[in-house]
Amino acid sequence: MIKFDLESSFLEAVNNIAKEKKLNAEDVIGLIGNEKINKTLDEVAKVIDIKLEEDKDEYLKEHLLDVRSFEERLYLTWSKPLIRLEMIIVMCRELGSEIYKWHIANSCENIKLDVIAKLHAHSIQISCEILQLLKSGFADGAMARWRSLHECAVIARILSHGDEELAEKYEEHKYIDDYKFSKSYAEHSEVLLFEKLDDLSITSIKNKYDSLIKKYGESFSKENGWSYKLFNKKKISFYDLESFSGLDFLRPFYKFSSVRVHVNSKSVTYKLSLSLSYKHRNEEILLSGPSNEGLVDPLQCTSMSLIDTTKSLLSLNPNIDSLVSSKILSLWDDKLKSELIEASESLERKGSVK
């Protein structure tokens, strides 16, 4: 598609001149000079740019047809669990909406419900992102997004079992992050050619930060400082929160998803999206696009974490409806697991990416 070999053409021209002038290629390049070469390359780039601009729609037409064809094939294998997850997302969204409407209608001053409702809405949005990534064949990207979804589930569960003060601390901890971000922004804004923060904004952010430290103590300025009273330790990691919530059994998945977020040698050499290919092929595969492999973990983890966050929200309005809704979500999660096994075994039987 976009293919040219200017290097060979250039060297061929240089060698012809060298032969004619009875010089070596290096001398010819030296006579031409770097400035002239760069100007010539600029002109060549402009000519190719015009051609690419004219033909871009035609170039992309074939690519988009390939993408659509791939997604249709993927859907043939994974349609049941994908439909199941989408329905779970819709159910969780409607349940959350009903509780929040009730909260607003009754003018309840309930900071805990308000904060967890925000976490729940965020979880729905992340789940929708994950679903789209999975439909397009990006299991590794979906697993990376699940990392945030798991964090939502952990925090929502802790807050749902805590008091109003804990929820208020979590809500107000965003101002600590604002202060830290403002310092980083001020440090780099000039280099980035960004507009500088005005003195009034800086003072306002700093005053809010100082008032919260005065209110809650120096420990509040630390990462996860909102949860200090739960642990009474200086440094609180996400692993501490995870263990406290009872969701630490998902830690292997969280650690694996972190590999999909941060770049290291493992993240570039091992792909969830090639998990089946590793079994059937000996040669190295450099995956640079979608795959229909590896959907089991992100589908299963997304369902578990979204349902867990929804149950945390439902627990704040305990009634028959909430209890039955929680049980229905668990039933659908079980059905999803069965459909995942069926889809995975179907792909395994094929023995290769289709």
C-alpha positions in Angstrom: 0.0 0.0 0.0 2.3 2.8 1.2 5.5 1.4 -0.2 8.6 3.0 -1.8 12.3 2.4 -1.8 13.9 5.9 -2.0 17.1 4.7 -0.4 17.9 2.3 -3.3 17.0 4.9 -5.9 19.2 7.5 -4.2 22.2 5.2 -3.9 21.8 4.0 -7.5 21.9 7.7 -8.7 25.0 8.4 -6.5 26.8 5.3 -7.8 26.1 6.3 -11.4 27.5 9.7 -10.8 30.5 8.3 -9.0 31.2 5.9 -11.9 30.9 8.7 -14.5 33.1 11.1 -12.5 35.5 8.3 -11.5 34.9 9.0 -7.8 33.7 6.9 -4.9 30.1 7.2 -3.5 31.2 9.0 -0.3 33.0 11.7 -2.3 29.9 12.3 -4.4 27.7 12.7 -1.3 30.2 15.1 0.1 30.2 17.2 -3.1 26.4 17.4 -3.0 26.4 18.4 0.6 24.0 17.7 3.4 22.0 20.9 3.0 21.2 20.2 -0.7 20.3 16.6 0.2 17.9 17.7 2.9 16.2 20.2 0.6 15.8 17.5 -2.0 14.3 15.1 0.6 11.9 17.8 1.8 10.7 18.2 -1.8 10.3 14.4 -2.3 8.4 14.2 1.0 6.0 16.9 -0.2 5.3 15.1 -3.5 4.6 11.8 -1.7 2.5 13.6 0.9 0.2 15.0 -1.9 -0.2 11.6 -3.4 -1.1 10.0 0.0 -3.6 12.8 0.7 -5.3 12.2 -2.7 -5.4 8.4 -2.2 -6.0 8.0 1.5 -9.7 7.1 1.1 -8.8 4.3 -1.3 -5.9 3.1 0.9 -8.2 2.9 4.0 -11.1 1.3 2.1 -9.4 -2.1 1.9 -8.2 -1.8 5.5 -11.7 -1.1 6.8 -13.1 -4.0 4.9 -10.5 -6.3 6.5 -11.4 -4.9 10.0 -15.1 -5.5 9.5 -14.6 -9.0 8.2 -12.3 -9.8 11.2 -14.9 -8.5 13.7 -17.6 -10.6 12.1 -15.5 -13.7 12.4 -14.7 -12.9 16.0 -18.4 -12.4 16.8 -19.2 -15.8 15.5 -17.0 -17.4 18.2 -17.6 -14.9 21.1 -21.1 -13.6 20.5 -22.8 -15.3 23.4 -20.5 -14.0 26.2 -20.2 -10.6 24.5 -24.0 -10.3 24.4 -24.2 -11.5 28.0 -21.7 -8.9 29.2 -23.5 -6.2 27.3 -26.8 -7.1 29.0 -25.0 -7.2 32.4 -23.8 -3.7 31.7 -27.3 -2.5 30.8 -28.8 -4.1 33.9 -26.2 -2.5 36.2 -26.6 0.9 34.6 -30.4 0.7 35.1 -30.1 -0.4 38.7 -27.6 2.3 39.5 -29.8 4.9 37.8 -32.9 3.8 39.8 -31.0 4.1 43.1 -29.5 7.5 42.3 -33.0 8.8 41.1 -34.4 7.7 44.5 -31.5 9.4 46.2 -32.2 12.7 44.4 -36.0 12.5 44.7 -35.8 12.0 48.5 -33.2 14.8 48.9 -31.0 12.5 51.0 -27.9 14.0 52.5 -25.9 10.8 52.0 -22.3 11.5 51.0 -21.6 7.8 51.0 -24.3 7.0 48.5 -23.3 10.0 46.4 -19.6 8.9 46.2 -20.3 5.3 45.5 -22.9 6.3 42.8 -20.1 8.2 41.1 -17.8 5.2 41.3 -20.5 3.1 39.9 -21.2 5.4 37.0 -17.4 5.4 36.3 -17.4 1.6 36.4 -20.2 1.4 33.8 -18.3 3.7 31.5 -15.1 1.7 31.9 -17.1 -1.5 31.2 -18.4 0.0 28.0 -14.9 0.8 26.9 -13.8 -2.8 27.7 -16.7 -4.2 25.7 -15.8 -2.2 22.6 -12.2 -3.2 22.9 -13.2 -6.9 23.1 -15.6 -6.6 20.1 -12.7 -5.3 18.2 -10.3 -8.0 19.3 -8.1 -6.1 21.7 -8.0 -8.4 24.8 -4.8 -6.8 26.2 -6.2 -3.3 26.0 -9.4 -4.6 27.7 -7.4 -6.1 30.5 -5.5 -2.9 31.0 -8.8 -1.0 31.4 -10.1 -3.7 33.8 -7.3 -2.6 36.1 -9.2 0.6 36.8 -12.5 -1.2 37.0 -11.0 -3.5 39.7 -9.8 -0.4 41.6 -13.4 1.0 41.5 -14.7 -2.3 42.9 -12.2 -2.3 45.8 -12.8 1.3 46.8 -16.6 1.0 46.4 -16.6 -2.1 48.7 -14.5 -0.4 51.4 -16.7 2.7 51.3 -19.9 0.8 51.4 -18.8 -0.8 54.7 -17.4 2.4 56.1 -19.1 5.5 57.6 -20.0 8.9 56.2 -16.7 10.4 57.3 -14.6 7.8 55.3 -16.7 8.6 52.2 -16.2 12.3 52.8 -12.4 11.8 53.1 -12.3 9.9 49.9 -14.3 12.6 48.1 -12.1 15.4 49.5 -8.8 13.6 48.7 -9.2 14.8 45.1 -8.0 18.3 46.3 -4.8 16.7 47.4 -4.3 15.4 43.9 -5.2 18.8 42.5 -2.4 20.4 44.6 0.1 17.8 43.4 -1.0 18.2 39.8 -0.8 22.0 40.0 2.9 21.7 41.1 3.7 19.4 38.3 1.9 21.6 35.8 3.6 24.7 37.0 7.0 23.0 36.7 6.5 21.9 33.1 4.0 24.4 31.6 6.6 26.7 30.1 8.4 23.9 28.3 5.0 22.5 27.0 4.0 26.0 25.9 0.9 25.8 28.1 -0.8 28.7 29.7 0.6 29.3 33.2 -1.7 29.0 36.3 -2.6 32.4 37.6 -1.6 33.4 41.1 -5.3 33.4 42.3 -5.8 29.8 41.1 -2.5 28.6 42.7 -3.4 30.3 46.0 -6.9 28.8 46.0 -5.6 25.3 45.4 -2.9 25.7 48.1 -5.4 27.0 50.6 -7.7 24.1 50.1 -4.8 21.7 50.5 -3.7 23.4 53.7 -7.2 23.4 55.1 -7.5 19.6 54.6 -4.1 18.9 56.1 -5.2 20.9 59.1 -8.5 19.1 59.3 -7.3 15.5 58.8 -3.6 15.6 59.6 -0.4 15.3 57.6 -1.1 11.6 56.7 -4.0 12.8 54.5 -1.5 14.2 52.0 -0.2 10.7 51.2 -1.3 8.4 48.5 -4.6 6.7 49.7 -4.4 9.0 52.8 -8.2 9.0 53.0 -8.0 5.5 54.4 -5.3 6.2 57.0 -7.6 5.3 60.0 -8.3 1.9 58.5 -4.6 0.9 58.6 -2.8 3.4 60.9 0.3 3.2 58.8 2.3 5.9 57.0 2.4 4.3 53.5 -0.9 2.7 52.3 -0.6 0.8 49.0 -3.4 -0.3 46.7 -2.6 -3.9 47.8 -3.5 -2.9 51.4 -6.9 -1.6 50.1 -7.3 -4.7 48.1 -6.7 -7.1 51.0 -8.9 -5.0 53.3 -11.8 -5.2 50.8 -11.5 -9.0 50.5 -10.9 -8.8 46.7 -7.2 -9.7 46.9 -8.0 -13.1 45.3 -8.0 -11.1 42.1 -4.4 -9.9 42.7 -2.8 -12.2 40.1 -5.1 -10.7 37.5 -4.4 -7.2 38.7 -0.6 -7.8 38.5 -1.0 -9.2 35.0 -3.2 -6.2 33.9 -0.5 -3.9 35.2 1.9 -5.5 32.7 -0.6 -4.3 30.0 -0.5 -0.8 31.4 3.3 -0.3 32.0 5.8 -1.2 29.3 8.5 -3.7 30.2 10.1 -6.7 28.5 7.2 -8.9 29.5 4.5 -6.7 28.1 6.2 -6.6 24.7 7.0 -10.3 24.5 3.9 -11.9 26.0 0.4 -11.0 24.7 -2.9 -12.2 26.1 -4.1 -11.9 22.5 -1.7 -14.6 21.4 -2.4 -17.0 24.3 -3.7 -19.7 21.9 -1.1 -19.2 19.2 1.6 -19.8 21.7 0.2 -23.4 22.1 0.1 -24.1 18.4 2.9 -22.2 16.8 6.6 -22.3 17.5 7.6 -19.1 15.5 7.6 -15.7 17.1 4.6 -13.5 16.2 4.8 -9.7 16.4 1.2 -8.8 16.9 0.4 -5.2 15.8 -3.4 -5.4 15.5 -6.5 -7.2 16.8 -6.8 -10.9 17.6 -9.7 -13.2 18.5 -7.7 -14.8 21.3 -7.5 -14.1 25.0 -11.0 -12.7 25.6 -11.8 -15.0 28.5 -10.0 -13.2 31.3 -11.1 -9.6 30.5 -14.7 -10.8 29.9 -14.8 -12.7 33.2 -13.0 -10.1 35.3 -15.1 -7.2 33.9 -18.3 -9.0 34.8 -17.1 -9.8 38.3 -15.9 -6.3 39.1 -18.8 -4.4 37.6 -21.3 -6.7 39.5 -19.3 -6.2 42.7 -19.4 -2.4 42.4 -23.1 -2.6 41.6 -23.7 -4.7 44.7 -21.9 -2.2 46.8 -24.3 0.5 45.6 -27.3 -1.7 46.1 -26.3 -2.5 49.7 -26.9 1.2 50.6 -30.6 0.7 49.8 -31.3 -2.7 51.3 -34.8 -4.0 50.3 -36.3 -7.0 48.5 -35.7 -5.4 45.1 -32.0 -4.9 45.8 -31.5 -8.4 47.2 -33.3 -10.0 44.2 -31.3 -7.8 41.7 -28.0 -8.9 43.3 -29.0 -12.6 43.0 -30.0 -12.1 39.3 -26.6 -10.5 38.6 -24.8 -13.5 40.2 -26.9 -15.9 38.1 -25.9 -14.0 34.9 -22.3 -14.0 35.9 -22.5 -17.8 36.3 -24.1 -18.1 32.8 -21.3 -15.9 31.4 -18.7 -18.2 32.8 -20.3 -21.2 31.1 -20.5 -19.4 27.8 -16.9 -18.4 28.0 -15.9 -22.0 28.4 -17.9 -22.9 25.4 -16.5 -20.1 23.2 -12.9 -20.8 24.4 -13.2 -24.5 23.6 -14.7 -23.7 20.2 -11.7 -21.5 19.4 -9.3 -24.1 20.8 -10.7 -26.8 18.4 -10.0 -24.6 15.5 -6.4 -24.5 16.6 -5.5 -21.2 15.0 -6.7 -17.6 14.7 -9.5 -17.3 12.2 
